[in-house]
Amino acid sequence: MTEDRFIDLETRLAYQDESIRSLSDTLARQQKRIDQLESLVRQLLDRVKSMNEPVYKGTPADEIPPHY
């Protein structure tokens, strides 16, 4: 193997290592954000499920007919 070819392979390996490290960091940040969003969705679902109050608190006699 010639010296130039050896240097070329070492250079490529260094760039690939940096690319893999960068992709790994990006993936870790994305997974952290996904975990945060899943937690938020769970909290919102729990909140919606716990809402037992009806939206309209009046009686049917208090409702305005649809033609008004």
DSSP file (Angstrom, degrees, kcal/mol; ACC not computed):
  #  RESIDUE AA STRUCTURE BP1 BP2  ACC     N-H-->O    O-->H-N    N-H-->O    O-->H-N    TCO  KAPPA ALPHA  PHI   PSI    X-CA   Y-CA   Z-CA
    1    1 A M              0   0    0      0, 0.0     2,-0.1     0, 0.0     0, 0.0   0.000 360.0 360.0 360.0 132.3    0.0    0.0    0.0
    2    2 A T     >  -     0   0    0      1,-0.1     4,-2.2     4,-0.0     5,-0.2  -0.359 360.0-115.6 -78.2 160.1    1.4    3.3   -0.9
    3    3 A E  H  > S+     0   0    0      1,-0.2     4,-2.4     2,-0.2     5,-0.2   0.895 114.7  51.8 -61.4 -42.4    1.9    6.2    1.5
    4    4 A D  H  > S+     0   0    0      1,-0.2     4,-2.3     2,-0.2    -1,-0.2   0.897 110.2  48.6 -63.5 -41.0   -0.6    8.4   -0.3
    5    5 A R  H  > S+     0   0    0      2,-0.2     4,-2.4     1,-0.2    -1,-0.2   0.904 110.6  51.0 -67.0 -39.8   -3.3    5.7   -0.3
    6    6 A F  H  X S+     0   0    0     -4,-2.2     4,-2.3     2,-0.2    -2,-0.2   0.916 111.2  47.7 -62.3 -44.2   -2.7    5.1    3.4
    7    7 A I  H  X S+     0   0    0     -4,-2.4     4,-2.4     2,-0.2    -2,-0.2   0.893 110.4  52.9 -63.7 -40.3   -3.1    8.8    4.1
    8    8 A D  H  X S+     0   0    0     -4,-2.3     4,-2.5     2,-0.2    -2,-0.2   0.917 110.1  47.6 -61.9 -43.8   -6.2    9.0    2.0
    9    9 A L  H  X S+     0   0    0     -4,-2.4     4,-2.4     2,-0.2    -2,-0.2   0.903 111.6  49.7 -65.5 -41.3   -7.8    6.1    3.9
   10   10 A E  H  X S+     0   0    0     -4,-2.3     4,-2.1     2,-0.2    -1,-0.2   0.893 111.1  50.5 -63.2 -39.1   -6.9    7.6    7.3
   11   11 A T  H  X S+     0   0    0     -4,-2.4     4,-2.2     2,-0.2    -2,-0.2   0.933 111.0  47.8 -64.4 -46.5   -8.4   10.9    6.1
   12   12 A R  H  X S+     0   0    0     -4,-2.5     4,-2.6     1,-0.2    -2,-0.2   0.913 110.9  51.7 -60.7 -42.7  -11.7    9.2    5.0
   13   13 A L  H  X S+     0   0    0     -4,-2.4     4,-2.6     1,-0.2    -1,-0.2   0.898 108.2  51.5 -62.1 -40.4  -11.9    7.3    8.3
   14   14 A A  H  X S+     0   0    0     -4,-2.1     4,-2.0     2,-0.2    -1,-0.2   0.917 111.6  46.8 -63.3 -43.2  -11.5   10.6   10.3
   15   15 A Y  H  X S+     0   0    0     -4,-2.2     4,-2.4     2,-0.2    -2,-0.2   0.890 112.3  50.4 -66.2 -38.8  -14.3   12.2    8.3
   16   16 A Q  H  X S+     0   0    0     -4,-2.6     4,-2.7     2,-0.2     5,-0.2   0.905 108.6  52.0 -66.3 -40.5  -16.5    9.2    8.8
   17   17 A D  H  X S+     0   0    0     -4,-2.6     4,-2.3     1,-0.2    -2,-0.2   0.922 111.3  47.2 -60.0 -43.5  -15.9    9.1   12.5
   18   18 A E  H  X S+     0   0    0     -4,-2.0     4,-2.5     2,-0.2    -2,-0.2   0.904 111.9  50.5 -65.1 -41.3  -16.8   12.8   12.7
   19   19 A S  H  X S+     0   0    0     -4,-2.4     4,-2.6     2,-0.2     5,-0.2   0.920 111.3  48.0 -62.7 -44.1  -20.0   12.2   10.6
   20   20 A I  H  X S+     0   0    0     -4,-2.7     4,-2.4     2,-0.2    -2,-0.2   0.908 112.0  49.6 -63.9 -41.9  -21.0    9.3   12.8
   21   21 A R  H  X S+     0   0    0     -4,-2.3     4,-2.3    -5,-0.2    -2,-0.2   0.913 112.4  48.1 -62.9 -42.8  -20.4   11.3   16.0
   22   22 A S  H  X S+     0   0    0     -4,-2.5     4,-2.3     2,-0.2    -2,-0.2   0.916 112.7  47.7 -64.8 -43.5  -22.5   14.2   14.6
   23   23 A L  H  X S+     0   0    0     -4,-2.6     4,-2.6     1,-0.2    -2,-0.2   0.885 111.0  51.8 -64.5 -38.6  -25.3   11.9   13.5
   24   24 A S  H  X S+     0   0    0     -4,-2.4     4,-2.3     2,-0.2    -2,-0.2   0.914 110.0  48.4 -64.5 -43.0  -25.3   10.2   16.9
   25   25 A D  H  X S+     0   0    0     -4,-2.3     4,-2.2     2,-0.2    -2,-0.2   0.915 112.5  48.9 -62.7 -43.2  -25.5   13.6   18.7
   26   26 A T  H  X S+     0   0    0     -4,-2.3     4,-2.4     1,-0.2    -2,-0.2   0.918 111.2  49.8 -62.9 -43.7  -28.4   14.7   16.4
   27   27 A L  H  X S+     0   0    0     -4,-2.6     4,-2.5     1,-0.2    -1,-0.2   0.892 109.5  51.4 -63.1 -40.4  -30.2   11.4   17.1
   28   28 A A  H  X S+     0   0    0     -4,-2.3     4,-2.1     2,-0.2    -1,-0.2   0.911 110.7  48.2 -63.8 -42.4  -29.8   11.8   20.8
   29   29 A R  H  X S+     0   0    0     -4,-2.2     4,-2.2     2,-0.2    -2,-0.2   0.914 112.3  49.2 -64.4 -41.7  -31.2   15.3   20.7
   30   30 A Q  H  X S+     0   0    0     -4,-2.4     4,-2.6     1,-0.2    -2,-0.2   0.912 110.3  50.2 -64.3 -42.1  -34.2   14.2   18.6
   31   31 A Q  H  X S+     0   0    0     -4,-2.5     4,-2.4     1,-0.2    -1,-0.2   0.891 109.3  51.7 -64.1 -38.7  -34.9   11.2   20.9
   32   32 A K  H  X S+     0   0    0     -4,-2.1     4,-2.0     2,-0.2    -1,-0.2   0.919 111.6  47.1 -62.1 -43.2  -34.8   13.6   23.9
   33   33 A R  H  X S+     0   0    0     -4,-2.2     4,-2.5     2,-0.2    -2,-0.2   0.893 110.5  52.1 -66.3 -40.1  -37.3   15.9   22.2
   34   34 A I  H  X S+     0   0    0     -4,-2.6     4,-2.7     1,-0.2     5,-0.2   0.920 108.9  50.7 -61.0 -43.9  -39.5   13.0   21.2
   35   35 A D  H  X S+     0   0    0     -4,-2.4     4,-2.1     1,-0.2    -2,-0.2   0.902 110.5  49.3 -60.5 -41.5  -39.6   11.8   24.9
   36   36 A Q  H  X S+     0   0    0     -4,-2.0     4,-2.2     2,-0.2    -2,-0.2   0.918 112.5  47.5 -63.5 -43.4  -40.5   15.4   26.0
   37   37 A L  H  X S+     0   0    0     -4,-2.5     4,-2.5     2,-0.2    -2,-0.2   0.887 110.2  51.9 -67.8 -38.4  -43.3   15.5   23.4
   38   38 A E  H  X S+     0   0    0     -4,-2.7     4,-2.4     2,-0.2    -1,-0.2   0.905 109.9  50.2 -63.2 -40.0  -44.6   12.1   24.4
   39   39 A S  H  X S+     0   0    0     -4,-2.1     4,-2.3    -5,-0.2    -2,-0.2   0.917 110.5  49.5 -63.0 -43.0  -44.7   13.1   28.0
   40   40 A L  H  X S+     0   0    0     -4,-2.2     4,-2.5     2,-0.2    -2,-0.2   0.901 110.0  50.6 -63.2 -41.4  -46.6   16.3   27.1
   41   41 A V  H  X S+     0   0    0     -4,-2.5     4,-2.7     2,-0.2    -1,-0.2   0.916 109.9  50.6 -63.3 -43.0  -49.2   14.3   25.1
   42   42 A R  H  X S+     0   0    0     -4,-2.4     4,-2.5     2,-0.2    -2,-0.2   0.914 110.7  49.2 -60.9 -42.3  -49.7   11.9   28.0
   43   43 A Q  H  X S+     0   0    0     -4,-2.3     4,-2.3     1,-0.2    -2,-0.2   0.917 112.1  48.1 -62.8 -43.2  -50.3   14.9   30.3
   44   44 A L  H  X S+     0   0    0     -4,-2.5     4,-2.5     2,-0.2    -2,-0.2   0.901 111.4  49.9 -65.6 -40.3  -52.7   16.4   27.9
   45   45 A L  H  X S+     0   0    0     -4,-2.7     4,-2.6     2,-0.2    -2,-0.2   0.913 111.1  49.2 -63.9 -42.2  -54.6   13.1   27.5
   46   46 A D  H  X S+     0   0    0     -4,-2.5     4,-1.7     1,-0.2    -2,-0.2   0.898 111.3  50.4 -62.1 -39.8  -54.8   12.7   31.2
   47   47 A R  H  X S+     0   0    0     -4,-2.3     4,-0.5     2,-0.2    -2,-0.2   0.913 111.6  46.7 -65.1 -42.9  -56.1   16.3   31.6
   48   48 A V  H >< S+     0   0    0     -4,-2.5     3,-1.0     1,-0.2    -2,-0.2   0.911 112.0  51.1 -66.1 -42.0  -58.8   15.7   28.9
   49   49 A K  H 3< S+     0   0    0     -4,-2.6    -1,-0.2     1,-0.2    -2,-0.2   0.823 107.3  54.3 -64.8 -30.4  -59.8   12.4   30.5
   50   50 A S  H 3< S+     0   0    0     -4,-1.7     2,-1.2    -5,-0.2    -1,-0.2   0.579  82.0  99.5 -81.6  -8.5  -60.1   14.1   33.9
   51   51 A M    <<  +     0   0    0     -3,-1.0    -1,-0.1    -4,-0.5    -4,-0.0  -0.668  38.5 158.0 -81.7  99.8  -62.5   16.8   32.6
   52   52 A N        +     0   0    0     -2,-1.2    -1,-0.2     2,-0.1    -2,-0.0   0.479  37.1 106.7-100.2  -5.4  -65.9   15.4   33.6
   53   53 A E  S    S-     0   0    0     -3,-0.1     2,-0.1     1,-0.1     4,-0.1  -0.552  74.0-118.8 -77.8 136.2  -67.7   18.7   33.5
   54   54 A P        -     0   0    0      0, 0.0    -1,-0.1     0, 0.0    -2,-0.1  -0.409  14.5-130.0 -69.0 151.4  -70.1   19.2   30.6
   55   55 A V  S    S+     0   0    0      1,-0.1     2,-0.6    -2,-0.1    -2,-0.0   0.900  97.8  52.9 -68.6 -41.1  -69.3   22.1   28.3
   56   56 A Y        -     0   0    0      1,-0.1    -1,-0.1     2,-0.1     0, 0.0  -0.868  63.4-177.3-100.4 122.8  -72.9   23.5   28.5
   57   57 A K        +     0   0    0     -2,-0.6    -1,-0.1    -4,-0.1    -2,-0.0   0.460  52.3  91.9-100.4  -1.6  -74.1   24.0   32.1
   58   58 A G  S    S-     0   0    0      1,-0.1    -2,-0.1     2,-0.0     5,-0.0  -0.210  79.2-101.0 -84.1 178.9  -77.6   25.1   31.4
   59   59 A T    >>  -     0   0    0      1,-0.1     3,-1.6    -2,-0.0     4,-0.6  -0.594  34.8-105.9 -94.2 161.8  -80.8   23.1   31.1
   60   60 A P  G >4 S+     0   0    0      0, 0.0     3,-0.8     0, 0.0    -1,-0.1   0.810 121.1  61.5 -57.3 -28.5  -82.4   22.1   27.8
   61   61 A A  G 34 S+     0   0    0      1,-0.2    -3,-0.0     3,-0.0     0, 0.0   0.765  99.9  55.6 -69.1 -24.1  -85.1   24.7   28.4
   62   62 A D  G <4 S+     0   0    0     -3,-1.6    -1,-0.2     2,-0.1     2,-0.1   0.593  84.5 108.4 -83.2 -11.4  -82.4   27.5   28.4
   63   63 A E  S << S-     0   0    0     -3,-0.8    -4,-0.0    -4,-0.6     0, 0.0  -0.370  72.8-122.4 -70.1 144.0  -81.0   26.5   25.0
   64   64 A I        -     0   0    0      1,-0.1    -1,-0.1    -2,-0.1    -2,-0.1  -0.718  34.5-108.6 -83.4 132.2  -81.7   28.9   22.1
   65   65 A P    >   -     0   0    0      0, 0.0     3,-1.8     0, 0.0    -1,-0.1  -0.249  27.8-114.2 -59.0 150.9  -83.6   27.1   19.3
   66   66 A P  T 3  S+     0   0    0      0, 0.0    -2,-0.0     0, 0.0    -3,-0.0   0.698 110.1  66.7 -63.5 -20.0  -81.4   26.5   16.2
   67   67 A H  T 3         0   0    0      1,-0.2    -3,-0.0     0, 0.0     0, 0.0   0.500 360.0 360.0 -82.1  -1.1  -83.4   28.9   14.0
   68   68 A Y    <         0   0    0     -3,-1.8    -1,-0.2    -4,-0.0    -4,-0.0   0.454 360.0 360.0 -86.3 360.0  -82.3   31.9   16.0
